[in-house]
Amino acid sequence: MRRAALVSAILTVLLLADGLYQVLSGYQPGDQNAFTGNPNLILSDGQVVLISAGFLFLVTVVMWALARRAGGRAGGARHPGAPAARPREGQRH
């Protein structure tokens, strides 16, 4: 879960950088997007990329929160392939 959150965070930063570049440079390739399905609300490609980066940021925050919560809860859990712990001397099985 933590690796997926890290990959998502990297993609969020890349999308944010691309969207900012497109908006700040005035990138207008000639096609526009009706992002919400409303033909009266036309957005540029840079604005759509920034909105997508915002949604991905929200997903990343949720994944980080779940990864931290699961990491603390399963701290003593054993992996399925790990060998069984041996009892110490003097302890009963």
C-alpha positions in Angstrom: 0.0 0.0 0.0 2.9 2.3 0.8 4.5 1.7 -2.6 1.2 2.5 -4.4 0.9 5.7 -2.4 4.5 6.7 -3.3 3.8 6.0 -7.0 0.6 8.0 -6.8 2.5 10.9 -5.2 5.1 11.0 -7.9 2.3 10.9 -10.6 0.5 13.7 -8.8 3.7 15.9 -8.8 4.2 15.2 -12.5 0.6 16.0 -13.4 0.8 19.2 -11.4 4.0 20.3 -13.1 2.5 19.6 -16.5 -0.7 21.4 -15.8 1.1 24.4 -14.4 3.3 24.5 -17.4 0.4 24.4 -19.8 -1.6 27.1 -17.9 1.3 29.4 -17.3 2.7 29.2 -20.9 -0.8 29.7 -22.4 -0.7 26.3 -24.2 -3.7 26.3 -26.6 -3.5 23.3 -29.0 -6.7 24.2 -30.7 -9.0 21.7 -28.9 -10.9 22.4 -25.7 -12.7 20.2 -23.3 -16.2 20.3 -21.8 -14.9 18.6 -18.6 -18.3 18.5 -16.8 -20.4 17.7 -19.9 -21.7 21.3 -19.9 -21.0 22.8 -23.3 -21.1 26.3 -21.8 -18.2 25.5 -19.5 -15.1 25.1 -21.7 -11.7 24.4 -20.1 -8.3 24.4 -21.6 -6.1 21.3 -21.5 -4.0 22.7 -18.7 -7.0 23.3 -16.5 -8.2 19.8 -17.0 -4.8 18.4 -16.1 -4.8 20.5 -12.9 -8.2 19.3 -11.9 -7.0 15.7 -12.6 -4.0 16.3 -10.4 -6.2 17.6 -7.7 -8.3 14.4 -7.7 -5.1 12.3 -7.8 -3.8 14.3 -4.8 -6.9 13.5 -2.8 -6.5 9.8 -3.6 -2.8 10.0 -2.6 -3.7 11.5 0.7 -6.2 8.8 1.5 -3.8 6.1 0.4 -1.0 7.5 2.7 -3.5 7.7 5.6 -4.5 4.1 5.1 -0.9 2.9 4.7 0.1 4.6 7.9 -2.9 3.2 9.8 -2.3 -0.3 8.4 1.4 -0.1 9.2 0.8 0.7 12.8 -1.9 -1.9 13.3 0.0 -4.8 11.7 3.4 -4.1 13.2 3.6 -7.5 14.9 2.0 -9.4 12.2 4.0 -12.2 10.4 4.3 -12.4 6.7 2.8 -15.6 5.2 6.2 -16.8 4.0 8.2 -16.0 7.1 9.4 -18.9 9.3 7.6 -19.6 12.5 9.1 -18.1 15.7 10.8 -20.6 17.9 9.9 -20.6 21.6 12.7 -19.5 24.0 14.3 -22.0 26.3 12.2 -22.6 29.4 9.0 -21.5 27.8 6.2 -23.9 27.1 4.8 -24.3 23.6 
